[in-house]
């Protein structure tokens, strides 16, 4: 269990700190939850993209293999990153 916690701590050190900006008209815990949820969406998108790259690396390269599945994972991950990133940018622009 301690090895797992050390790996999580090491992984968390590489992530930049996020401080959600207050959204006008939304105060309290809703703002924090929404802000952190967008950052978690970016991390989930990065995980999906990474999993797609992994599936592409280990997939069956013959003609009858399922060749489109890794690209679905990578496309979904990149789309999630772009959507959450644009929402963070828009909300930070509104809140300034």
C-alpha positions in Angstrom: 0.0 0.0 0.0 2.8 2.4 0.8 4.4 1.9 -2.7 1.1 2.8 -4.3 0.8 6.0 -2.2 4.4 6.9 -3.1 3.6 6.5 -6.8 0.5 8.7 -6.5 2.5 11.3 -4.6 5.2 11.3 -7.3 2.6 11.6 -10.1 0.8 14.4 -8.3 4.1 16.4 -8.0 4.2 16.6 -11.8 0.7 18.1 -12.1 0.6 21.9 -12.0 -1.4 23.3 -9.1 -4.9 24.5 -10.1 -6.7 27.2 -8.3 -10.2 27.6 -9.7 -11.3 31.2 -10.5 -14.6 32.3 -9.0 -17.3 32.5 -11.6 -19.6 35.5 -11.2 -23.0 34.4 -9.8 -21.6 31.1 -8.6 -20.0 31.1 -5.2 -19.1 28.5 -2.6 -18.5 24.9 -3.2 -20.2 24.8 -6.6 -17.3 26.9 -8.1 -14.6 24.7 -6.6 -16.3 21.5 -7.7 -16.8 22.8 -11.2 -13.3 24.1 -11.5 -11.7 20.9 -10.2 -14.0 18.8 -12.4 -12.7 20.5 -15.5 -9.1 19.8 -14.5 -10.1 16.2 -13.9 -11.6 16.0 -17.3 -8.3 17.1 -18.8 -6.5 14.3 -16.9 -9.1 11.8 -18.0 -8.7 13.0 -21.6 -4.9 12.5 -21.3 -5.5 9.0 -19.9 -7.8 8.2 -22.8 -5.3 9.4 -25.3 -2.5 7.4 -23.6 -4.7 4.3 -23.6 -5.4 4.8 -27.3 -1.7 5.0 -28.0 -1.1 1.9 -25.9 -3.9 0.0 -27.8 -2.4 1.1 -31.1 1.0 -0.2 -30.1 -0.2 -3.6 -29.1 -3.0 -4.1 -31.7 -3.2 -6.8 -34.3 -1.7 -5.3 -37.4 -3.2 -7.8 -39.8 -6.0 -6.9 -42.2 -8.8 -8.4 -40.1 -7.8 -6.7 -36.9 -9.9 -4.0 -35.3 -7.8 -1.0 -36.5 -10.2 1.8 -35.6 -10.6 1.3 -31.9 -7.3 2.9 -30.8 -8.2 6.0 -32.9 -11.6 6.2 -31.2 -9.8 6.3 -27.8 -7.2 8.9 -28.9 -9.9 11.0 -30.6 -12.1 11.0 -27.6 -9.2 11.9 -25.3 -8.1 14.8 -27.5 -11.6 16.1 -27.8 -12.1 16.0 -24.1 -8.8 17.9 -23.5 -9.8 20.5 -26.1 -13.3 20.9 -24.7 -12.3 21.2 -21.0 -9.3 23.4 -21.9 -11.5 25.8 -23.9 -14.1 25.9 -21.0 -11.3 26.7 -18.5 -10.1 29.5 -20.8 -13.6 30.9 -21.3 -14.4 30.8 -17.6 -11.1 32.4 -16.7 -11.8 35.1 -19.2 -15.2 35.8 -17.8 -14.1 35.8 -14.2 -11.3 38.3 -14.7 
